[in-house]
Amino acid sequence: MNYTITEIATIVKAQKRAYKDYTITALLTDSRSLTFPEETLFFALVTERNDGHRYIKDLYRKGVRNFVVEHRVADEELMPEANFIIVKNTLDALQQLAAAHRKKFDIPVIGVTGSNGKTTVKEWLYQLLQPDYNTVRSPRSYNSQIGVPLSVWQIGSKTEMAIFEAGISQPDEMIHLEEIIKPTLGLITNIGEAHQEGFQTIQQKCIEKLTLLKACDCIIYDGDNELICECVEKLCFGCREIAWSRKDRDKPLYISKIIKGNDST
């Protein structure tokens, strides 16, 4: 889908000003990944290690004309064709735009989370579903606060299904990703020690990850994992649950045997 700069400025609650008429199809956060400058909107993200505002002049020279920034830009008068959309926080603006984009589509969306295996499961699902549905998925391991919005932006008018992975390293991060992905079906792979330093307990991390699935029609999880089962019960999702098991024949999915070959399972 295409958005005008004025539409985007309204979505991200930018400071009111007159904008030149451009249509946006591509979002950019890494200046090294520029492909279609005339249709690109660059978000000048500010992190502990870098400041995207430093790259605006170079991107302008390369043809980019639309920028989301947190303050007025030095030598702005030397970039007369540019639009500068000023917001309080560029990352928040990126996420707001992606969330608004997601709301335009009433399609099945699979959200995958967990400590390990997110990308592998996502790719497996994509291989299974793509022959029957026009499916988009997270590129590579785009599962962060920045990667998820860029992934969701790929949904278009011909998309029939989407698969996105979501990863976190700190409390209160998943709620933002849930607002962007809005999965209709959720899957949690497992809970391990990865990124544990950001959480007080492993239970806290499990509940935080399960936040992604809070509005799903159906959730899928390991019925043999006591921690995940306890957290699912505590959160009272109230939706359909499919728990797989290697032990309990009464679970919705019972795995009776696993046969591993040299290049297959």
Secondary structure in CASP SS format (residue, H / E / C, confidence):
PFRMAT SS
TARGET T0000
AUTHOR 0000-0000-0000
METHOD secondary structure of the structure
MODEL  1
M C 1.00
N C 1.00
Y E 1.00
T E 1.00
I H 1.00
T H 1.00
E H 1.00
I H 1.00
A H 1.00
T H 1.00
I H 1.00
V C 1.00
K C 1.00
A C 1.00
Q C 1.00
K C 1.00
R C 1.00
A C 1.00
Y C 1.00
K C 1.00
D C 1.00
Y C 1.00
T E 1.00
I E 1.00
T C 1.00
A E 1.00
L E 1.00
L E 1.00
T C 1.00
D C 1.00
S H 1.00
R H 1.00
S H 1.00
L C 1.00
T C 1.00
F C 1.00
P H 1.00
E H 1.00
E H 1.00
T E 1.00
L E 1.00
F E 1.00
F E 1.00
A C 1.00
L C 1.00
V E 1.00
T C 1.00
E C 1.00
R C 1.00
N C 1.00
D E 1.00
G H 1.00
H H 1.00
R H 1.00
Y H 1.00
I H 1.00
K H 1.00
D H 1.00
L H 1.00
Y H 1.00
R H 1.00
K C 1.00
G C 1.00
V C 1.00
R C 1.00
N E 1.00
F E 1.00
V E 1.00
V E 1.00
E C 1.00
H C 1.00
R C 1.00
V C 1.00
A C 1.00
D C 1.00
E H 1.00
E H 1.00
L H 1.00
M C 1.00
P C 1.00
E C 1.00
A C 1.00
N E 1.00
F E 1.00
I E 1.00
I E 1.00
V C 1.00
K C 1.00
N C 1.00
T H 1.00
L H 1.00
D H 1.00
A H 1.00
L H 1.00
Q H 1.00
Q H 1.00
L H 1.00
A H 1.00
A H 1.00
A H 1.00
H H 1.00
R H 1.00
K C 1.00
K C 1.00
F C 1.00
D C 1.00
I C 1.00
P C 1.00
V E 1.00
I E 1.00
G E 1.00
V E 1.00
T E 1.00
G C 1.00
S C 1.00
N C 1.00
G C 1.00
K H 1.00
T H 1.00
T H 1.00
V H 1.00
K H 1.00
E H 1.00
W H 1.00
L H 1.00
Y H 1.00
Q H 1.00
L H 1.00
L H 1.00
Q C 1.00
P C 1.00
D C 1.00
Y C 1.00
N C 1.00
T E 1.00
V E 1.00
R E 1.00
S C 1.00
P C 1.00
R C 1.00
S C 1.00
Y C 1.00
N C 1.00
S C 1.00
Q C 1.00
I C 1.00
G H 1.00
V H 1.00
P H 1.00
L H 1.00
S H 1.00
V H 1.00
W C 1.00
Q C 1.00
I C 1.00
G C 1.00
S C 1.00
K C 1.00
T C 1.00
E C 1.00
M E 1.00
A E 1.00
I E 1.00
F E 1.00
E E 1.00
A C 1.00
G C 1.00
I C 1.00
S C 1.00
Q C 1.00
P C 1.00
D C 1.00
E C 1.00
M H 1.00
I H 1.00
H H 1.00
L H 1.00
E H 1.00
E H 1.00
I H 1.00
I H 1.00
K C 1.00
P C 1.00
T C 1.00
L E 1.00
G E 1.00
L E 1.00
I E 1.00
T C 1.00
N C 1.00
I C 1.00
G C 1.00
E C 1.00
A C 1.00
H C 1.00
Q H 1.00
E H 1.00
G H 1.00
F C 1.00
Q C 1.00
T C 1.00
I H 1.00
Q H 1.00
Q H 1.00
K H 1.00
C H 1.00
I H 1.00
E H 1.00
K H 1.00
L H 1.00
T H 1.00
L H 1.00
L H 1.00
K C 1.00
A C 1.00
C C 1.00
D C 1.00
C E 1.00
I E 1.00
I E 1.00
Y E 1.00
D E 1.00
G C 1.00
D C 1.00
N C 1.00
E H 1.00
L H 1.00
I H 1.00
C H 1.00
E H 1.00
C H 1.00
V H 1.00
E H 1.00
K H 1.00
L H 1.00
C C 1.00
F C 1.00
G C 1.00
C C 1.00
R E 1.00
E E 1.00
I E 1.00
A E 1.00
W E 1.00
S E 1.00
R C 1.00
K C 1.00
D C 1.00
R C 1.00
D C 1.00
K C 1.00
P C 1.00
L E 1.00
Y E 1.00
I C 1.00
S C 1.00
K C 1.00
I C 1.00
I C 1.00
K C 1.00
G C 1.00
N C 1.00
D C 1.00
S C 1.00
T C 1.00
END
